[in-house]
Amino acid sequence: MVEDAEGTARAALAARLDTLREGSGRTYASLARRIGVSGSTLHRYCTGRTVPAEFAPVERLARLCGASAADR
């Protein structure tokens, strides 16, 4: 049961990150450089293959992509 909840949360986070990325019109590599991770790492976050160990990259991505404070 916990695994299902974790999978759902992971998928929701990935979908939101990918929506932010797509809305920015920038590439994975371009955004990744600006938030301090590799392009492949950002791609893994946006596809749900992995979850950031820290919240900081998510916050930086949200700010860079113009997310409102409420959405961050």
C-alpha positions as CSV (number, residue, x, y, z in Angstrom):
1,M,0.0,0.0,0.0
2,V,2.8,2.4,0.8
3,E,4.5,1.6,-2.5
4,D,1.3,2.6,-4.3
5,A,1.2,5.9,-2.6
6,E,4.8,6.5,-3.2
7,G,4.4,5.7,-6.9
8,T,1.4,8.0,-7.2
9,A,3.3,10.8,-5.5
10,R,6.3,10.2,-7.7
11,A,4.2,10.3,-10.8
12,A,2.4,13.5,-9.7
13,L,5.8,15.2,-9.0
14,A,7.2,14.1,-12.3
15,A,4.1,15.3,-14.2
16,R,4.3,18.7,-12.6
17,L,8.0,19.1,-13.2
18,D,7.6,18.1,-16.9
19,T,4.7,20.6,-17.2
20,L,6.9,23.3,-15.9
21,R,9.8,22.4,-18.2
22,E,7.6,22.2,-21.3
23,G,5.9,25.5,-20.4
24,S,9.3,27.2,-20.2
25,G,10.1,26.3,-23.8
26,R,13.7,25.3,-22.7
27,T,15.5,22.1,-23.1
28,Y,16.4,19.7,-20.3
29,A,20.1,20.6,-20.8
30,S,19.4,24.4,-20.7
31,L,17.3,24.2,-17.5
32,A,19.6,21.6,-15.9
33,R,22.6,23.9,-16.2
34,R,20.8,26.7,-14.5
35,I,19.5,24.6,-11.6
36,G,22.8,22.8,-11.0
37,V,22.1,19.3,-12.1
38,S,22.9,17.3,-15.3
39,G,20.5,17.2,-18.2
40,S,20.0,13.4,-17.7
41,T,19.2,14.0,-14.0
42,L,16.6,16.5,-14.8
43,H,15.1,14.2,-17.4
44,R,14.9,11.4,-14.8
45,Y,13.1,13.8,-12.4
46,C,10.6,14.8,-15.1
47,T,9.9,11.2,-16.1
48,G,9.6,9.9,-12.6
49,R,12.5,7.5,-12.9
50,T,14.1,9.1,-9.8
51,V,13.1,11.7,-7.2
52,P,15.4,14.5,-6.1
53,A,17.1,13.7,-2.8
54,E,16.7,17.4,-1.8
55,F,14.0,19.9,-2.5
56,A,16.4,22.7,-3.7
57,P,16.5,21.6,-7.4
58,V,12.7,21.5,-7.5
59,E,12.5,25.0,-6.0
60,R,15.0,26.3,-8.5
61,L,13.3,24.7,-11.4
62,A,9.9,26.1,-10.3
63,R,11.3,29.6,-10.0
64,L,13.2,29.5,-13.3
65,C,10.1,28.3,-15.1
66,G,8.0,31.1,-13.6
67,A,5.8,29.1,-11.2
68,S,3.9,31.2,-8.7
69,A,4.8,31.1,-5.1
70,A,1.6,29.1,-4.4
71,D,2.6,26.5,-7.0
72,R,6.1,26.1,-5.6
